[in-house]
Amino acid sequence: MVLWIRMYQDRLAGLEQFEEFVDNYKDTQQYEISSQLTSLEEAKKEFESARGKLLQEYEEFDEMQFRSERKDFQKKYHKVKDFLLEQQGNIEGVRSIANSTMMNTSFTKTQVRLPKIELPTFSGDSTQWMSFKDRFESMVHEVAELSDIMKLQYLLASLKGDAAPQFEHVQLVEENYSSTWQSLLDRFDDAKKLKRDYFKALMDLQPMAAATAEELTRIVNESRRLARGMERLKEPVAQWDTPLTRWHTKSFQKIRQTSSMT
């Protein structure tokens, strides 16, 4: 029994070498990525095996401690794996472009590094929901190669500001991805509410703080953004005679007031 306890503790600490690799990673180590991924999977299997054996043989185990240790192990495992997969993707992207270029130009020797694409973020502003939803679904939600636990990690990392606290204590387990994504859809993916929020944002648009080109550009760009959002929601903005006239009159009055003070 002492042997199994020691083996379990050894496997539990087995991720330290991978964390060290991640923390000190340099581009010159990219040739190690594949073997690190293989070793990482082996370490996970060995940990689960030792844990299972100990649960069977050791009657005095602390259930809460075992759960906590496994949760911590899983968290570290996925953090390391995500990093290794990201680096592997970068390497494969570079190789693909390099091979394609060599087929057309035999003299090129320049190695190309693909730029990283940042995950979209969502802070709870309903007028930014549709844009976030489109990008997240394309980059993460609809990617079959990603596991649900990886999708959940990406989703939680994308939530900022007012959108984040509701999901602060969501456990990183595969079954929580669908429910978390559905919670966001239930809260924000409502066409009628979105129309009202867009219109309110348009009516509440902050007037020009000064008679400058920058302020005028801000007003125009934000107005266009909100109008396009409502067009996508099938709102007939072209026939908005009364509300748009009211808004333009209000805006021009504020612009004239600002101009008269300068």
Residue pairs with C-beta under 8 A, 6 or more apart in sequence:
1 57
1 58
4 50
4 53
4 54
4 57
4 58
5 54
5 58
7 50
7 53
8 47
8 50
8 51
8 53
8 54
10 50
11 43
11 46
11 47
11 49
11 50
11 51
12 47
12 69
12 73
14 43
14 46
14 47
15 40
15 43
15 73
15 76
15 77
15 80
18 36
18 39
18 40
18 43
18 76
18 80
19 76
19 79
19 80
21 29
21 32
21 36
21 80
22 79
22 80
22 83
22 84
25 83
25 87
30 87
30 91
33 84
33 87
33 88
33 91
34 88
36 84
37 81
37 84
37 85
37 88
40 77
40 80
40 81
40 84
44 77
47 73
51 66
51 70
54 61
55 61
55 66
71 171
71 172
74 172
75 172
78 149
78 150
78 153
78 172
82 150
82 153
90 113
90 114
90 116
93 114
94 111
94 112
94 113
94 114
97 112
97 114
98 111
98 112
101 108
101 112
102 108
117 139
119 136
119 139
119 140
119 154
119 157
119 158
120 131
120 132
120 135
120 136
120 139
120 158
121 132
121 158
121 159
121 160
122 128
122 129
122 132
122 136
122 158
122 159
122 160
122 163
123 159
123 160
123 161
123 162
123 163
124 160
124 161
124 162
124 163
126 188
126 193
126 194
126 197
126 198
127 194
127 197
127 198
127 201
127 225
127 226
127 229
129 188
129 189
129 194
130 194
130 229
130 232
132 158
133 188
133 189
136 154
136 155
136 158
140 146
140 151
140 154
140 155
141 151
141 181
143 151
146 154
147 174
148 174
148 175
148 177
148 178
149 172
149 173
149 174
149 177
151 177
151 181
152 170
152 172
152 173
152 174
152 176
152 177
152 180
153 172
155 177
155 180
155 181
156 164
156 167
156 170
156 180
159 167
163 184
166 183
167 180
167 183
170 176
170 180
188 194
191 233
191 234
194 229
194 233
195 230
195 233
195 235
198 226
198 229
198 230
198 233
198 235
199 230
199 235
199 243
201 226
202 223
202 226
202 227
202 230
202 247
203 243
203 247
205 219
205 222
205 223
205 226
205 251
207 219
207 251
207 254
207 255
207 258
208 215
208 216
208 218
208 219
208 254
208 255
208 258
209 215
209 258
210 258
210 262
211 255
211 258
211 259
211 262
219 251
227 237
230 237
231 237
237 244
